[in-house]
Amino acid sequence: MSIFTGAGVAIVTPMKENGEVNFEKLGELLEEQIAGHTDAIIICGTTGESSTLTHEEHLEAIKYTVEKVNKRIPVIAGTGSNCTETAIHLSKEAERYGADGLLLVSPYYNKATQKGLIAHYTAIAESVKLPIILYNIASRTGVNIQPETIAYLVNHVENIVGVKEASGNISQVAEIAALTDGKCDIYSGNDDQIVPILSLGGKGVISVLSNVAPQYTHDIVAKYMEGNVKESCQMQLKALPLIHGLFCEVNPIPVKTASPIASIPISMIVCPPSFQPGGRCLIYSSSLIPSPTNRAVRNTNTTAWIPPSNRSK
């Protein structure tokens, strides 16, 4: 059984001005996501800046999220690391807190061989009972989890059940689907490839877009699953300008800037060049983001920057 079907949000980790995790704002974000029919919360993934959180912050964010969500929707904890022992420790703690699943990024920087990846993932999986989604994002980690490796792990390790595929290579996704014959739950790791991956039997998306448009992203998947492929495709295409805006600079800088404009104030760890004093950039306006209720409205239909090369004169 899949951990979830639909659109899971790769939720940002809000920070205070002093750099500490802002749990009050995280709680507000979680409530907004659930109200927007997000199908799962993915805490401490790439968008959640897991690689720069301390281990204490990382685990506290997972524990807080599990308790706050309280089984209303699945919580998937990002517990991957380039150190196998660290990943095992984080995974065991997430299981103890009550997470519903784990997301394990491939070990970054080390550039493990495919055999090394199998050994790494097998060791982590054997340390817990939770279902595991592999996370393939070579652009971040420097190593691609080959389709044959994913197939081996799904077929030989009982609790490895899926993959977040962010390679951007649709041919690779098709190969994974062909080699695993329905045994691997495939989730798009790229918001601009939700429908293409659904067409290959995918279960949904682990989404950055959901941070600012949870209902809309949920609906892209839901309409496809209901058989309304044409409308789902139209929604995917309509969202492309916003998706591109959310990646106009390194993730999560744009989405952490977009989120407070759209709804809840969240300070950034790093202020992008276009938002430095005196260097403000044009804002891309989108109708996909609903105006928040019961709070002051502050340019709530704005979402992300237009890169200088795409600005209209």
MARPA-954323 format. One line per 2 residues: number of its first residue (from 1); their letters; for each residue x, y, z of N, C-alpha, C. Coordinates in steps of 0.02 Angstrom, whole numbers, plus 32768, in hexadecimal, padded with zeros to 4 digits. Example, Ala and Ser with C-alpha at 12.3 -4.5 7.8 and 13.67 -1.06 7.14 Angstrom:
BEGIN
1) as) 8294/7EE4/8186/8267/7F1F/8186/8294/7F5B/8186  8282/7F90/8162/82AC/7FCB/8165/8285/8002/818A
END
This chain:
BEGIN
1) ms) 802A/7FC4/8000/8000/8000/8000/802C/803E/8000  801B/806F/7FD7/8042/80AD/7FD1/803E/80D6/8011
3) if) 8074/80F9/8020/8074/8126/8059/8040/815D/804D  803E/8176/8010/800B/81A6/7FFC/8004/81A7/7FB1
5) tg) 7FCA/81BE/7F9B/7FBF/81CC/7F54/7FA8/8214/7F4F  7FC6/823A/7F22/7FB3/8280/7F1A/7FEE/82AF/7F1C
7) ag) 7FE3/82E9/7F3A/8017/831C/7F3E/802E/8324/7F86  806C/8310/7F94/808A/831C/7FD5/80B6/8359/7FD2
9) va) 80B2/8383/8005/80D8/83C1/8004/811D/83B6/8022  8151/83C9/7FFE/8195/83CD/8019/8199/840F/803E
11) iv) 8184/840E/807B/8176/844C/809F/81B6/8470/80B3  81B3/84B2/80B0/81EC/84DB/80C5/81F3/84D8/8111
13) tp) 822E/84E8/812A/8239/84EF/8171/823E/8539/8181  820B/8557/819F/820D/859E/81AE/8240/85AD/81E5
15) mk) 8261/85E6/81DD/8295/85FA/820C/8285/863E/822A  829C/8647/8267/829A/8689/8285/82D4/86B3/826A
17) en) 82D3/86F3/8279/8308/871F/8262/834D/870A/827C  834E/86E9/82B6/838E/86D4/82D3/83A4/868F/82B9
19) ge) 837E/8672/828A/8391/8633/826C/8374/85F6/828D  8351/85FD/82C5/8332/85C4/82E6/82F3/85AF/82C0
21) vn) 82E1/8570/82C6/82A4/8558/82A7/8268/8579/82C8  823A/8593/82A0/81FF/85B5/82B9/81C5/8583/82BB
23) fe) 81BD/8562/82F3/818B/852C/82F8/8144/8547/82F7  813A/8584/830F/80F7/85A1/830C/80E1/85A8/82C3
25) kl) 810E/85C2/8299/80FD/85CA/8252/80F8/8587/822E  8123/8558/8242/811E/8515/8226/80D9/84F7/8234
27) ge) 80C1/8501/8270/807E/84E9/8281/8048/8508/8256  804E/8549/8249/801E/856B/821E/8021/854F/81D7
29) ll) 805D/8544/81BE/8065/8528/817B/8045/84E3/8176  8050/84BA/81A8/8034/8477/81A8/7FE8/8479/81A5
31) ee) 7FCA/84A6/81CC/7F81/84AC/81CC/7F68/84C4/8188  7F8C/84F3/816A/7F77/850B/8128/7F7C/84D4/80F3
33) qi) 7FAF/84AB/80F8/7FB7/8474/80C9/7F7E/8441/80D0  7F6E/8430/810D/7F37/8401/8117/7EF5/841E/8100
35) ag) 7EE9/845E/810E/7EAC/847F/80F6/7EA9/8481/80AA  7EE4/8484/808A/7EE8/8486/8041/7EE9/8441/8021
37) ht) 7EDA/840D/8048/7ED3/83C8/8030/7F14/83AA/8015  7F4C/83C2/802F/7F8B/839F/8021/7F86/8358/803B
39) da) 7FA2/8329/8015/7F99/82E2/8024/7FCD/82C5/8053  8005/82E8/805D/8039/82D1/808B/8067/830B/809A
41) ii) 8087/8309/80D3/80BA/833A/80E6/80FD/8318/80E3  812C/8335/80BD/8171/831C/80BC/819A/8350/80E1
43) ic) 81B1/833F/811C/81D5/836D/8147/8220/835E/8143  8248/8393/8141/8291/838E/8140/82AB/836B/8101
45) gt) 828E/837F/80C8/82AB/836B/8088/82DA/83A1/8070  82EA/83A0/802E/8315/83D4/8012/82F8/8419/801E
47) tg) 82B8/8421/800F/8297/8462/8018/8295/8476/8061  8296/8445/808E/8297/8453/80D5/82DD/845F/80F1
49) es) 830F/8461/80C4/8354/8471/80D7/8372/8440/810A  8363/8401/8100/837A/83CE/8130/83C6/83CC/8135
51) st) 83E8/83D9/80FE/8431/83D2/80FF/8454/8407/8129  8431/843D/813A/8450/8472/8163/842E/847A/81A7
53) lt) 83FD/8450/81B6/83E2/844F/81FA/8412/8427/8227  8417/843A/8265/843C/840F/8294/8413/83CF/829E
55) he) 8433/839B/82B6/840E/835D/82C3/83D5/8369/82F5  83E1/8394/8326/83AE/83A4/8358/8373/83C7/8338
57) eh) 8381/83F9/830E/834B/841D/82EB/8325/83EE/82BC  834A/83C4/8299/832D/8395/8269/82FA/8368/828D
59) le) 830F/834A/82C4/82E3/831C/82E8/82AA/8341/830A  82B7/837C/8323/8282/83A3/8343/824C/83B6/8310
61) ai) 8261/83C7/82D3/8231/83D9/829E/8206/839D/828C  8224/8362/8288/81FE/8325/8279/81CD/8316/82B1
63) ky) 81E4/8318/82EE/81B9/8309/8328/817F/833A/832C  818D/837A/8323/8159/83AD/8326/8124/83A1/82F0
65) tv) 813B/8392/82B4/810D/8388/827B/80E1/834B/8286  80FE/8314/829D/80D7/82D8/82AB/80A1/82E6/82DE
67) ek) 80B3/8309/8313/8083/8318/8348/804D/8349/8330  8062/837B/830A/8032/83AE/82F3/8000/8390/82C1
69) vn) 8018/8369/8293/7FEC/834B/8260/7FC0/8316/827E  7FDA/82F0/82AE/7FB3/82C1/82D6/7F8A/8291/82AB
71) kr) 7FAB/8274/8279/7F8E/823E/824F/7F56/8256/8221  7F4C/8298/821A/7F18/82AF/81EB/7F2B/829F/81A4
73) ip) 7F6B/82A5/8193/7F86/828F/8153/7FCB/8272/8162  7FE7/824B/8133/8029/822D/8141/8060/8262/8148
75) vi) 808E/8255/8175/80CB/827D/817C/8106/8251/8169  812B/8269/8138/8167/8246/8120/81A3/826F/8134
77) ag) 81D0/824F/8158/820B/8273/8173/8247/8269/8146  8267/82A0/8132/82A6/829D/810E/82DD/828C/813F
79) tg) 82FA/8250/8139/832D/823B/8169/836D/8223/8145  8374/8235/8106/83AF/8221/80E0/83ED/8247/80F5
81) sn) 8426/8229/80E8/8467/8248/80F6/849C/8225/80CC  84D4/8247/80C2/850C/8224/80A1/8532/81F7/80D1
83) ct) 8520/81F9/8110/853C/81CC/8142/8506/8199/8154  8514/815A/8147/84E2/8126/8154/84CD/8124/819D
85) et) 84FD/812A/81CB/84ED/8127/8212/84BF/8161/8227  84CC/819C/820A/84A1/81D6/8219/845B/81CA/8200
87) ai) 8455/81B1/81C2/8413/81A3/81A6/83EE/816F/81CF  8410/813D/81E7/83F1/810B/8212/83D7/812B/8253
89) hl) 8400/8155/8271/83EC/8176/82B0/83AE/81A1/82A4  83AF/81CB/8271/8376/81F7/8263/8337/81CE/8253
91) sk) 8341/8198/822E/8307/816E/821A/82E8/814B/8256  8312/8132/8283/82F8/8111/82BF/82D1/8143/82EB
93) ea) 82EC/817F/82F1/82CA/81B2/8319/8287/81C6/82F9  8287/81CE/82B8/8249/81E0/8295/8214/81AA/829E
95) er) 8229/816C/829C/81FB/8134/82A8/81E1/8137/82F0  820C/8144/831F/81F8/8148/8365/81C6/8181/8371
97) yg) 81CD/81B8/834B/819F/81F1/8353/815B/81E2/8334  8157/81B2/8307/8116/81A1/82E9/810E/81B7/82A1
99) ad) 8145/81C5/827E/8140/81D5/8236/8122/819A/8210  8102/81A9/81D8/80E1/8176/81B0/810E/8158/817B
101) gl) 8144/817A/816B/8173/8162/8138/81B1/818B/8139  81E2/8175/8112/8222/8198/810E/8232/81A9/80C6
103) ll) 8253/81E2/80BC/826E/81F5/807B/82BA/81F7/8082  82DC/81CE/805A/8325/81C7/8061/8348/81DF/8021
105) vs) 8366/8219/8025/838D/8233/7FED/83CB/8208/7FE3  83E2/8202/7FA6/8420/81DD/7F9A/845A/8202/7FBA
107) py) 848C/81DC/7FD3/84C3/81FD/7FF7/84E9/822E/7FCA  84E9/826C/7FDF/8506/82A2/7FB8/8551/82A8/7FC4
109) yn) 8573/82C4/7F95/85BB/82D2/7F96/85E6/8293/7F91  85D2/825D/7FB1/85FC/8221/7FB2/8601/8200/7F6D
111) ka) 85CE/820B/7F43/85CB/81EC/7F00/85D1/81A0/7F04  85A4/8183/7F2A/85A5/813A/7F34/859A/8115/7EF2
113) tq) 85B6/80D9/7EEE/85A7/80AD/7EB5/8560/8092/7EBD  8546/8071/7E8A/8503/8054/7E8F/8501/801E/7EC4
115) kg) 8536/7FF6/7ECA/853A/7FC4/7EFF/853C/7FE6/7F43  8560/801E/7F47/8562/8044/7F85/851E/805F/7F98
117) li) 84F7/8076/7F67/84B4/808E/7F74/8488/8056/7F8F  848D/801B/7F72/8466/7FE2/7F89/8478/7FD2/7FD2
119) ah) 84B8/7FD2/7FE2/84CD/7FC4/8027/84B5/7FF9/8057  84BA/8038/8043/84A4/8071/806D/8459/806C/807C
121) yt) 8432/8065/8048/83E9/8064/8050/83D2/8026/8075  83F2/7FED/8068/83DE/7FB0/8089/83EB/7FB4/80D5
123) ai) 8423/7FD0/80E7/8434/7FD7/812E/8401/8003/8152  83ED/803A/8133/83BC/8067/8152/8379/8044/8157
125) ae) 8363/8025/8120/8322/8004/811F/831D/7FCD/8153  8354/7FA9/815E/8352/7F72/818E/8351/7F8A/81D6
127) sv) 835E/7FCA/81E1/835F/7FE6/8225/831A/7FFE/823C  82EA/8001/820E/82A7/8019/821E/8273/7FEE/81FC
129) kl) 8234/7FF9/820E/81FC/7FD6/81EF/81D3/8003/81C1  81E0/8044/81C3/81B9/8074/819C/81C4/806A/8151
131) pi) 8191/8079/8129/819A/8079/80E0/81C7/80B2/80CB  81F0/80A4/8098/8224/80D4/8083/821A/80E7/803A
133) il) 8220/8128/802D/8222/8143/7FE9/8269/815A/7FDB  8288/813E/7FA8/82CA/8156/7F93/82C3/819B/7F73
135) yn) 82F7/81C1/7F74/82F5/8205/7F57/8330/820C/7F28  8320/820F/7EE8/8354/8212/7EB4/8358/8259/7E97
137) ia) 838C/827D/7EA8/8395/82C1/7E90/83DF/82CE/7E84  83F6/82B4/7E4C/843E/82B6/7E3C/8459/82FD/7E38
139) sr) 842E/832D/7E25/8445/8373/7E1F/845B/838E/7E62  8442/8373/7E99/8455/8387/7EDD/848B/835A/7EFA
141) tg) 8488/831A/7EEB/84B2/82EA/7F0F/84EF/82D4/7EE9  84EF/82DB/7EA7/8528/82C7/7E7E/8527/827E/7E6A
143) vn) 84F1/825A/7E7C/84EC/8214/7E68/84A3/8204/7E55  849C/81DF/7E1E/845A/81CB/7E06/844C/8183/7E1E
145) iq) 8412/8178/7E3D/83FE/8134/7E4E/83E3/8114/7E0E  8407/80E5/7DF3/83F3/80C7/7DB4/83B3/809F/7DBB
147) pe) 838B/809B/7D85/834C/8075/7D88/8357/802D/7DA0  838D/800D/7D8B/839A/7FC8/7DA0/83A7/7FC4/7DEB
149) ti) 83C5/7FF8/7E07/83D2/7FFA/7E50/8390/8003/7E76  8366/802F/7E5D/8324/8038/7E7C/82FC/7FF8/7E79
151) ay) 82FD/7FD7/7E40/82D9/7F98/7E39/82F3/7F63/7E69  8335/7F5F/7E70/8352/7F2E/7E9E/833A/7F3C/7EE6
153) lv) 833D/7F7B/7EFB/832A/7F8C/7F3F/82E0/7F7E/7F4D  82B6/7F90/7F1E/826E/7F85/7F27/825E/7F3B/7F2A
155) nh) 8282/7F14/7F03/8275/7ECB/7F01/8295/7EA4/7F39  82C8/7EBF/7F59/82ED/7E99/7F8B/82E8/7EB5/7FD2
157) ve) 82D0/7EF2/7FDA/82CA/7F10/801C/8280/7F22/8027  8261/7EFF/8055/8218/7F00/805C/81FC/7F46/8067
159) ni) 821D/7F6F/808F/81FF/7FB0/80A0/8219/7FEA/8075  823E/7FDB/8040/824C/800E/800E/8215/8008/7FD9
161) vg) 81EA/803B/7FD7/81AB/8035/7FB1/81A4/8067/7F78  81D0/8099/7F74/81C5/80CB/7F41/8202/80F6/7F34
163) vk) 81FA/8125/7F06/8230/8153/7EF6/8213/8197/7EE4  8233/81CB/7EFF/8226/820F/7EE7/8258/821B/7EB0
165) ea) 823F/8221/7E73/826B/8225/7E38/8272/826D/7E22  82AC/828A/7E2E/82B9/82D0/7E1D/82F3/82D5/7DEC
167) sg) 82FF/82A0/7DC6/8334/82A2/7D94/8321/82CE/7D59  82E0/82D7/7D4E/82C8/82FC/7D14/82C9/82D4/7CD4
169) ni) 82DE/8295/7CD9/82E5/8269/7C9F/82A8/823B/7C9B  8279/824B/7C70/823C/8224/7C6A/824A/81DD/7C51
171) sq) 827D/81D6/7C27/8290/8193/7C10/82A6/8168/7C4B  82C9/8186/7C7B/82DF/8161/7CB5/82A3/814C/7CE0
173) va) 8272/8179/7CE7/8236/8169/7D0C/8211/812E/7CEB  820C/8130/7CA9/81EC/80F9/7C85/8211/80B7/7C91
175) ei) 8253/80BA/7C93/827B/807E/7C9F/826F/8063/7CE5  826A/808F/7D16/825B/8079/7D5B/8217/8056/7D5C
177) aa) 81E5/8075/7D3D/81A2/8057/7D3B/81A3/8013/7D1A  81C9/800C/7CE3/81CC/7FCD/7CBF/81EE/7F97/7CE8
179) lt) 8225/7FA9/7D0B/824C/7F78/7D30/8229/7F62/7D71  81FF/7F8D/7D8D/81E1/7F7D/7DCE/819A/7F63/7DC8
181) dg) 817B/7F69/7D8F/813A/7F4B/7D81/8105/7F59/7DB7  8100/7F98/7DCA/80CD/7FAC/7DFA/80E1/7FA4/7E43
183) kc) 811C/7F8B/7E51/8131/7F81/7E97/8150/7FBF/7EB5  815F/7FF1/7E8B/8180/802E/7EA3/8151/8069/7E9B
185) di) 8141/808A/7ED1/8118/80C7/7ECE/8145/8100/7EB6  8135/811C/7E7D/815E/8151/7E60/813C/8194/7E6B
187) ys) 8161/81C3/7E88/8149/8207/7E94/8175/8237/7E6D  8155/8266/7E4B/817C/8299/7E29/819F/82C6/7E5C
189) gn) 81DF/82D2/7E50/8203/8302/7E7A/8209/8346/7E59  81E8/834D/7E1F/81E9/838C/7DF9/81A1/83A1/7DEB
191) dd) 818F/83DE/7E00/814A/83F4/7DF7/8135/83FB/7DAF  8165/8403/7D81/8153/8409/7D3B/814B/83C6/7D18
193) qi) 8151/838F/7D3E/814B/834C/7D21/8118/8321/7D46  80E8/8340/7D66/80B6/831A/7D8C/808E/82EC/7D5D
195) vp) 806F/830A/7D2B/8044/82E4/7CFE/806C/82B1/7CD5  80A6/82C3/7CB9/80CD/828F/7C96/80DC/8252/7CC0
197) il) 80ED/825C/7D00/80FD/8223/7D2B/80BD/81FD/7D3F  8086/8220/7D48/8047/81FD/7D54/8036/81D0/7D19
199) sl) 8045/81E7/7CDD/8035/81C0/7CA1/805E/817F/7C9D  8095/817C/7CC2/80BE/8140/7CC4/80AE/8115/7D01
201) gg) 8076/8124/7D22/8061/80FD/7D5C/8075/811B/7D9E  808D/8159/7D9E/80A1/8179/7DDC/8068/8183/7E0D
203) kg) 8079/818B/7E4D/8047/8192/7E81/803A/81DB/7E94  8065/8209/7E7B/805B/824E/7E8D/809B/8276/7E89
205) vi) 80A0/82A8/7EB5/80D9/82D6/7EB4/80EC/82E7/7EFB  812D/82F0/7F07/8146/830F/7F44/815C/8355/7F2F
207) sv) 8137/8387/7F44/8132/83C6/7F20/814B/8402/7F46  816F/842D/7F22/817F/8470/7F3A/8143/849F/7F2E
209) ls) 8124/8497/7EF4/80EA/84C1/7EE2/80B4/84BF/7F18  80AB/8485/7F37/8076/847F/7F6A/807F/84AF/7FA4
211) nv) 80BC/84C8/7FAF/80C6/84F9/7FE5/809C/8537/7FDA  8092/854B/7F9C/806D/8588/7F8E/802A/857B/7F6D
213) ap) 801F/853F/7F53/7FDF/852F/7F31/7FCC/84E7/7F41  7FBE/84D8/7F81/7FB0/8493/7F94/7F72/8475/7F73
215) qy) 7F3B/849A/7F73/7EFE/847E/7F55/7F07/8472/7F0B  7F27/84A1/7EE9/7F31/849B/7EA1/7F5C/845F/7E90
217) th) 7F91/8455/7EB5/7FBE/841D/7EA8/7F9B/83DB/7EB7  7F76/83D9/7EEE/7F4D/839E/7EFD/7F1E/838E/7EC4
219) di) 7EFF/83C2/7EA9/7ECD/83B8/7E74/7EEB/839E/7E33  7F29/83B2/7E24/7F49/8397/7DE8/7F4B/834B/7DEA
221) va) 7F5F/8330/7E24/7F63/82E8/7E2B/7F1E/82C9/7E31  7EF2/82E7/7E59/7EB0/82CB/7E64/7E88/82C5/7E23
223) ky) 7E8B/82F9/7DFA/7E65/82F7/7DBB/7E81/82C1/7D8D  7EC3/82B9/7D8C/7EE0/8284/7D63/7EC8/823F/7D7C
225) me) 7ECA/8235/7DBD/7EB6/81F5/7DD9/7E6C/81E7/7DCF  7E44/821C/7DC9/7DFC/8215/7DBC/7DED/8207/7D73
227) gn) 7E20/820B/7D48/7E16/81FF/7D02/7E0F/823D/7CD8  7E12/8278/7CF9/7E0C/82B7/7CD5/7E53/82CE/7CC0
229) vk) 7E6F/82A8/7C93/7EB5/82B3/7C7F/7EBD/82F6/7C5C  7E8E/8309/7C33/7E94/8347/7C0D/7E98/8383/7C3C
231) es) 7E6B/8386/7C6D/7E6C/83C0/7C9B/7EAC/83BF/7CC6  7EC0/8383/7CDB/7EFE/837E/7D01/7F39/8398/7CD9
233) cq) 7F3C/8387/7C9A/7F72/839F/7C6E/7F6F/83EA/7C66  7F33/8405/7C5E/7F2B/844D/7C57/7F43/8471/7C96
235) mq) 7F33/8455/7CCF/7F49/8474/7D0E/7F96/8471/7D14  7FB3/8439/7D00/7FFC/8433/7D01/801C/846A/7CD7
237) lk) 8002/8473/7C9B/801F/84A4/7C6D/8014/84EC/7C87  7FDA/84F8/7CA4/7FCC/853B/7CBE/7FFB/854D/7CF7
239) al) 8011/851A/7D1C/803D/8527/7D56/8085/8532/7D43  8098/8526/7D05/80DF/8528/7CF3/8101/856B/7D02
241) pl) 80E3/85A4/7CF2/8105/85E3/7D02/8113/85EB/7D4D  80E3/85D7/7D76/80EE/85DB/7DBE/8124/85AA/7DD4
243) ih) 8122/856E/7DB9/8156/853C/7DCA/819B/8556/7DB8  81A1/8572/7D7C/81E2/858D/7D67/81F8/85C6/7D95
245) gl) 81C7/85F0/7DAB/81D7/8625/7DD9/81F1/860C/7E1C  81D6/85D3/7E32/81EC/85B7/7E72/8231/8598/7E6F
247) fc) 824D/8593/7E32/8290/8578/7E2A/82BD/85A9/7E04  82AB/85EA/7E08/82D4/861B/7DE6/8317/8626/7E09
249) ev) 831A/8613/7E49/835A/860F/7E6D/8359/85CD/7E93  838F/85BF/7EB6/8396/857D/7ED6/835F/8572/7F0A
251) np) 833E/853A/7F05/830B/8525/7F36/832D/851B/7F7A  8311/8535/7FB2/82CE/8550/7FBA/82CA/859C/7FBE
253) ip) 82FA/85C0/7FA2/82F8/8609/7FA7/82B7/8626/7F8A  82A5/8615/7F4C/8267/8633/7F31/8229/8621/7F59
255) vk) 8220/85E1/7F6A/81E2/85CD/7F8B/81DE/85E9/7FD2  8217/85F3/7FF3/8215/8611/8035/8207/865B/8032
257) ta) 8214/8679/7FF8/8201/86BF/7FED/81B9/86C3/7FD7  81A3/8693/7FAF/815E/8693/7F96/812D/8685/7FCE
259) sp) 813F/8659/7FFB/810F/8645/802F/80F6/867E/8059  8121/86AB/8072/8106/86E2/809A/80DD/8713/8071
261) ia) 80EE/871B/8031/80C7/8748/8006/8081/872A/7FFC  8081/86E8/7FF4/8041/86C6/7FE8/8017/86C2/8026
263) si) 8038/86BB/8060/8010/86AC/809B/8033/86BD/80DC  805F/8691/80F3/8079/8696/8137/80C1/86AF/8136
265) pi) 80D2/86E3/815D/8117/86FB/815D/8149/86C6/8173  817C/86BB/814B/81B2/868C/815B/81F3/86AF/8147
267) sm) 8221/86B7/8176/8260/86D6/8164/828B/86A5/813F  82BB/86BD/8119/82E7/8694/80F2/832A/868B/8115
269) iv) 834B/8654/8107/8390/864B/811F/83BE/8675/80F3  83B4/8673/80B2/83DE/8697/8084/83B2/86C5/805A
271) cp) 83C3/8705/8059/839D/8734/8030/83B8/8733/7FE9  838F/8723/7FB8/83A8/8720/7F73/83BF/8763/7F5A
273) ps) 83ED/8764/7F29/8407/87A4/7F10/83D1/87D4/7EFA  839C/87BA/7EDB/8368/87E6/7EC1/833E/8806/7EF8
275) fq) 8347/87EE/7F36/8322/880B/7F6D/834F/8830/7F9E  838E/883B/7F8B/83B9/8863/7FB5/83A2/88AC/7FB3
277) pg) 83B0/88D2/7FE6/839A/8918/7FE7/83AE/893D/7FA6  837D/895C/7F88/838A/8982/7F4B/838A/8956/7F0D
279) gr) 8381/8915/7F14/8384/88E8/7EDB/8345/88BF/7ED2  830C/88D9/7EE6/82CE/88B3/7EE2/82BB/88A5/7E99
281) cl) 82A0/886A/7E8F/8290/8852/7E4D/8245/8854/7E43  822E/8851/7E06/81E8/884C/7DF7/81CB/880C/7E14
283) iy) 818B/880C/7E22/816A/87D3/7E40/813B/87B5/7E0C  813B/8772/7E09/810D/8750/7DDC/80CB/8746/7DFF
285) ss) 8094/875A/7DE1/8052/8756/7DFF/802E/8718/7DE5  8010/86F2/7E13/7FEE/86B4/7DFF/7FAA/86B0/7E20
287) sl) 7F7A/8699/7DF9/7F36/868F/7E14/7F30/864B/7E36  7F65/8622/7E37/7F60/85DF/7E54/7F60/85E1/7EA0
289) ip) 7F77/8618/7EBC/7F7D/861C/7F05/7F40/8640/7F22  7F1B/861F/7F4E/7EE0/863E/7F6C/7EF5/8673/7F9F
291) sp) 7ECC/86A7/7FA6/7EDA/86D9/7FDA/7ECC/86BA/801E  7EF7/86C8/804F/7EEB/86AD/8092/7EAF/86CD/80B3
293) tn) 7E91/86AA/80E0/7E57/86C4/8103/7E6A/86D6/814B  7E42/8701/8169/7E4B/8714/81AF/7E8F/8731/81BF
295) ra) 7EAC/8753/8190/7EEA/8777/819E/7EF1/87B0/816C  7F1C/87DF/817C/7F26/8817/814F/7F41/87FD/810D
297) vr) 7F27/8818/80D7/7F3C/8804/8094/7F76/8830/807E  7FAD/8812/806A/7FE8/8837/8056/8000/881D/8013
299) nt) 7FE7/8838/7FDC/7FFC/8822/7F99/7FF8/87D6/7F93  7FC0/87BA/7FA6/7FBD/8772/7FAE/7FBA/874B/7F6C
301) nt) 7FB4/876E/7F34/7FB4/8748/7EF5/7FF8/8746/7ED4  802C/875E/7EF8/806F/875C/7EDC/8094/871F/7EF4
303) ta) 80C0/8704/7ECA/80DB/86C3/7EDB/8126/86BD/7ED5  8145/86D4/7EA1/818C/86C8/7E99/81A9/86FA/7E68
305) wi) 81EC/86FC/7E65/820A/872E/7E3B/820B/871A/7DF3  820C/874D/7DC7/821C/8741/7D80/8267/874E/7D7A
307) pp) 828D/871D/7D61/82D5/872A/7D57/82DF/8766/7D29  8316/878B/7D33/8321/87C7/7D0A/831B/87BC/7CBF
309) sn) 8331/8781/7CA7/832E/8774/7C5F/82E7/876D/7C45  82B6/8762/7C73/8271/8758/7C5D/8243/8793/7C6D
311) rs) 8260/87C8/7C86/8237/8801/7C98/821F/8826/7C5A  81E0/883A/7C5D/81C5/8863/7C26/81DB/88AB/7C30
313) k) 81E5/88CD/7BF9/81FD/8913/7BFE/81C2/8943/7C02
END
